[in-house]
Amino acid sequence: MQVNALDHVNIITDRLGETCAFYVALLGLEQRDAPPPLTPKNAQWLYDKGGRAVLHINSTDCPRTYDRAVEPGRVTGAIHHVALNCSGHDTVSTRIAAMGLEAKTNFVAAIGLRQIFVADPNNVLLELNFFAD
């Protein structure tokens, strides 16, 4: 057994439309309806350029196989942030400025990594990583 890759991140929100619009505008992901039995009103999946549904955005009333209490906008338990390997650093920086978002940047010289930290509308902290970009 081995882990091949991170499959997706699920975000439960009381701001479905706003959250999807945030990720589409910032990261250029493609929004699609989630598969049945989910509905367009309770779940949207966001796809990367490779056709992978990397973010699942669910409303608070969306049915879940493994249900547990969540409070949108609150700290997400033991998860500190979600890191995404990205390209197009300057494009994302421009989008962050245009969206009026607060962001922190970091450079890890030893490995040539530029990082941007920004929170989504639900206070989920994103670490956007750009290697040699």
ABEGO torsion letter per residue (X at the ends): XBBABBABBBBBBABAAAAAAAAAAAAGBBBBBBBOABBAAABBBBBBAAGBBABBBBBAABBBABBBBBBBGBBBEABABBBBBBBGAAAAAAAAAAAGBBBBBBBBAAAGBBBBBBBBAAGBBBBBBBBGX
